[in-house]
Amino acid sequence: MSDQKSDSSPIAESWDTYWQGARRSPACSSEGSSHPAVLSFWEEFFETVGNQYDAPKIIDIASGSGAVVERARSVLSGPLTDFTCVDISASAINMVQRRFPEVHGVVADVRSLPLDGARYDIATSQFGIEYAGLEAIHEVARLIAPGGQLALLLHNRAGGIYRQCAASLDAIQKMQDAKFIPYSIAMFEEGFAACRGADRAKYDAAAKRLVPAVRTMESIMMQHGKHVADGTIIGLYNDVRRMHSRMLNYEPAEVLSWLKNLEGELPTYAGRMSSMCNAAIDAKAFEQLCDELRSEGYTILRGDPLKNPDRDQPLAWALVAAKT
């Protein structure tokens, strides 16, 4: 069951595009949601919830495809009969409800939730609520009943996930500035034409124009590593080289369609990386958030960086607060 209202805002459309792509591609980046430290945080939290509450009413904010729901169901005994997921994207809510039919879904902007206050025992969010700004956290805080708890994992500006997103954004922007895909398209168009007997000089000129963009791709990988941008750079670089060396083995329409589709997807990916970087919270803002929650009647049970034990670097901010 879900409450869905049409939201045609650019933000909603952007997230719908992302989650529609995620539904088509199981390999879509989870941005840290499957990291052992993240899984451990939720397992420990929901074990505590199971010990302290009988049939708790839970709401997950900016739920995406249901990463937090999955952890809750794996830890809590019994069906999730009173679990609500909220996301600005209807595609995300549709996805989470396909995975977990018992969950109630709400499509809404988390900055202004169409829900009564003090009605939930638990409110959670993983790498989501901060996209709407820190004021959204106060909107969610009002939903929690006395004795309830708020548990959040938030992007950390000093963390590894932030650095990965910043590197990915830089890589995609440099590739776009170098016009690697447009020059590749032009080279293939002239190359396929030359294979059919057209003037080879046009192909040679197009191939020459591509060379500086190829050098840029190599420079990007030297700077950020071969797997930057979820492997987009190295994958595209290798695929274009392979297809170019065996051009007669490929259908022109398929190659050109693939490149044009990828070119159209890059702005959405870059926009998502930019949003993640902008949403990340520094230490000063996090401490201010904790102070504001205290002033609203919350006790901070945990407010510190969630660290990657293998690298001793922060992955996220971990915040658990109890409403008195």
C-alpha positions in Angstrom: 0.0 0.0 0.0 1.3 3.5 -0.8 0.4 7.1 -0.7 1.6 8.6 -4.0 1.3 12.2 -5.1 2.6 13.5 -8.4 5.8 15.5 -8.0 7.1 17.0 -11.2 10.0 19.0 -9.5 13.4 18.7 -11.1 14.7 17.0 -7.9 12.0 14.4 -8.0 12.5 13.8 -11.7 16.2 13.4 -11.2 15.8 10.8 -8.5 13.1 9.0 -10.5 15.6 8.8 -13.4 18.3 7.4 -11.0 16.0 4.7 -9.5 14.6 3.7 -12.9 18.2 3.1 -14.0 18.9 1.2 -10.7 16.0 -1.1 -11.4 17.3 -1.9 -14.8 20.9 -2.4 -13.6 21.5 -4.5 -10.5 25.2 -3.4 -10.6 24.2 0.2 -9.9 26.4 1.7 -7.2 25.1 1.4 -3.7 27.4 4.2 -2.5 28.5 2.4 0.6 25.2 0.8 1.6 26.8 -2.7 1.6 30.0 -1.8 3.4 30.5 -4.2 6.4 30.7 -1.2 8.8 27.3 0.1 7.5 25.7 -3.3 7.8 27.1 -3.7 11.3 25.7 -0.3 12.4 22.2 -1.3 11.4 22.4 -4.8 12.8 23.5 -3.5 16.2 20.8 -0.8 16.1 18.0 -3.1 15.2 19.1 -5.6 17.8 18.7 -2.9 20.4 15.3 -1.9 18.9 14.2 -5.6 19.1 15.1 -5.7 22.8 13.5 -2.4 23.8 10.3 -2.3 21.8 7.4 -4.6 21.0 6.2 -4.3 17.5 7.7 -0.8 17.0 6.4 1.7 14.5 9.2 2.5 12.1 9.7 5.1 9.4 12.6 5.1 7.0 13.3 8.4 5.3 14.7 8.7 1.8 14.5 5.0 1.7 15.6 4.4 -1.9 15.3 0.7 -2.8 15.1 -0.4 0.8 18.6 -1.0 2.2 17.5 -0.1 5.8 14.3 -2.2 5.4 16.4 -5.2 4.4 18.6 -4.8 7.5 15.5 -4.4 9.8 13.8 -7.5 8.4 17.0 -9.6 8.8 17.3 -8.7 12.5 13.8 -8.1 13.9 11.6 -11.1 14.5 8.2 -11.3 12.8 6.8 -9.4 9.8 7.3 -5.7 9.4 3.6 -4.9 9.9 4.1 -1.2 10.8 7.0 0.0 8.6 6.7 3.1 6.5 9.1 4.1 3.7 9.3 7.7 2.5 11.0 8.9 -0.7 10.6 11.8 -3.1 10.9 9.3 -6.0 7.8 7.3 -6.9 10.1 4.9 -8.7 12.0 4.2 -5.5 8.8 3.6 -3.5 7.6 1.2 -6.2 10.9 -0.6 -6.1 10.9 -1.0 -2.3 7.3 -2.2 -2.3 8.1 -4.8 -4.9 10.9 -6.1 -2.6 8.9 -5.8 0.6 5.1 -5.9 -0.1 4.2 -5.5 3.6 5.8 -2.0 3.8 3.7 1.1 3.5 5.1 3.6 1.0 4.8 7.4 1.0 6.0 9.6 -1.9 6.8 13.0 -0.4 9.4 15.7 0.0 11.0 15.0 3.4 11.1 18.7 4.2 7.4 18.7 4.5 6.0 15.3 5.4 2.2 14.7 5.2 2.3 12.8 8.5 1.2 13.5 12.1 3.8 14.2 14.7 4.8 11.9 17.6 3.5 8.7 15.9 6.6 6.6 15.3 8.9 4.8 17.7 11.8 4.7 15.3 12.9 6.9 12.5 15.9 6.0 10.3 17.7 7.2 7.2 20.8 6.1 5.4 22.7 8.5 3.1 19.4 10.2 2.1 17.8 12.7 4.4 20.8 15.1 4.2 20.1 15.7 0.4 17.1 17.7 1.5 19.2 19.8 3.9 19.7 19.5 7.6 16.3 21.2 8.3 14.7 18.0 7.0 16.1 16.1 10.0 14.2 18.4 12.3 11.0 17.7 10.3 11.6 13.9 10.9 12.5 14.5 14.6 8.9 15.8 15.2 7.5 12.4 14.0 9.0 10.5 16.9 7.0 9.7 20.0 8.5 10.2 23.5 10.8 7.3 24.2 11.5 6.8 20.5 14.8 7.0 18.7 16.3 8.6 15.6 19.1 6.7 13.8 20.9 8.3 10.9 23.9 7.6 8.7 24.9 10.8 7.0 27.5 11.7 4.3 30.7 12.9 6.0 32.8 15.5 4.2 36.0 14.0 5.6 35.0 10.5 4.6 36.0 8.1 1.9 32.6 8.1 0.2 32.8 11.9 -0.2 36.3 11.6 -1.8 35.1 8.9 -4.2 32.2 11.1 -5.3 34.3 14.1 -5.7 36.8 12.2 -7.8 34.0 10.7 -9.9 32.5 14.1 -10.5 35.9 15.5 -11.5 36.6 12.6 -13.8 33.2 12.8 -15.6 33.5 16.6 -16.0 37.0 16.3 -17.5 35.9 13.6 -19.9 32.9 15.8 -21.0 35.2 18.8 -21.4 37.5 16.8 -23.6 34.6 15.7 -25.7 35.7 12.1 -25.7 32.3 10.7 -26.6 31.4 13.2 -29.4 34.8 12.7 -30.9 34.5 9.0 -30.7 31.1 9.2 -32.4 32.5 11.3 -35.2 35.5 8.9 -35.6 33.2 5.8 -35.8 30.8 7.5 -38.2 33.7 8.3 -40.6 35.4 5.0 -39.9 32.3 2.9 -40.8 31.8 5.1 -43.9 35.4 4.4 -44.9 34.8 0.7 -44.5 32.0 1.1 -47.0 34.3 2.8 -49.5 34.0 6.5 -48.5 37.0 8.9 -48.5 39.5 7.7 -45.8 40.8 11.2 -45.3 37.7 12.2 -43.3 38.2 9.2 -41.0 41.9 10.0 -40.5 41.0 13.6 -39.6 38.3 12.4 -37.1 40.7 9.9 -35.5 43.3 12.7 -35.1 40.8 14.9 -33.3 40.1 12.1 -30.9 43.7 11.7 -29.8 43.9 14.5 -27.2 40.6 13.2 -25.6 42.2 9.8 -25.4 45.2 11.4 -23.6 42.8 13.1 -21.2 41.2 9.7 -20.4 44.6 8.3 -19.6 45.4 11.3 -17.4 42.1 10.9 -15.5 43.0 7.3 -14.7 46.5 8.3 -13.6 45.1 10.9 -11.3 42.1 9.1 -9.8 42.7 5.4 -10.5 41.3 3.1 -13.2 38.0 2.4 -11.4 37.0 6.0 -10.8 33.3 6.9 -11.6 32.2 3.3 -11.0 34.5 2.1 -13.8 32.9 4.3 -16.4 36.2 5.8 -17.6 38.2 2.6 -17.9 35.2 0.8 -19.4 34.6 3.4 -22.1 38.3 3.8 -22.8 38.7 0.0 -23.4 35.5 -0.5 -25.3 36.2 2.3 -27.8 39.8 1.0 -28.3 38.5 -2.6 -28.8 35.7 -1.6 -31.2 38.0 0.7 -33.1 40.6 -2.1 -33.6 37.9 -4.5 -34.8 35.5 -2.1 -36.5 34.5 -4.5 -39.2 33.1 -6.9 -36.6 30.5 -4.4 -35.2 27.2 -3.1 -36.5 27.5 0.7 -37.0 24.0 1.4 -35.6 24.7 -0.5 -32.4 28.0 1.2 -31.7 26.7 4.7 -32.3 23.5 4.1 -30.4 25.5 2.8 -27.4 27.8 5.9 -27.4 24.9 8.4 -27.8 22.9 6.7 -25.0 25.9 6.8 -22.7 26.5 10.5 -23.6 22.9 11.2 -22.5 23.3 9.4 -19.2 26.4 11.2 -18.1 24.8 14.5 -17.0 22.5 12.6 -14.7 25.4 10.7 -13.2 27.4 13.9 -12.8 24.4 15.6 -11.2 24.1 12.8 -8.7 27.8 13.0 -7.7 27.5 16.7 -7.3 24.4 16.3 -5.1 26.3 13.8 -2.9 29.2 16.2 -2.5 26.9 19.1 -1.7 25.0 17.0 0.9 28.1 15.9 2.8 28.3 17.4 6.3 31.5 18.7 7.9 32.3 18.4 11.6 31.1 21.8 12.6 27.7 21.3 11.0 27.3 17.9 12.5 28.0 19.2 16.0 25.5 22.0 15.5 22.9 19.4 14.4 23.5 17.4 17.6 23.2 20.6 19.7 19.9 21.5 18.0 18.5 18.0 18.6 19.4 18.3 22.3 17.5 21.6 22.4 14.5 19.7 21.0 14.5 17.2 23.8 16.8 14.5 22.4 19.6 12.7 24.2 22.5 11.9 21.8 23.3 8.2 22.3 25.8 8.2 19.5 27.2 11.1 17.5 30.6 10.3 15.9 32.2 9.2 12.6 31.4 5.6 11.5 34.8 4.4 10.4 36.2 1.9 8.0 38.2 -0.3 10.3 40.5 -1.4 7.5 41.6 2.2 6.8 40.8 4.0 10.0 39.0 6.7 8.0 35.4 7.9 8.3 32.7 6.5 6.1 29.8 8.5 7.4 28.4 10.3 10.4 26.6 8.0 12.8 23.8 9.6 14.8 21.5 7.9 17.3 19.3 10.1 19.5 16.5 9.2 22.0 13.5 11.5 22.5 12.8 12.1 26.2 
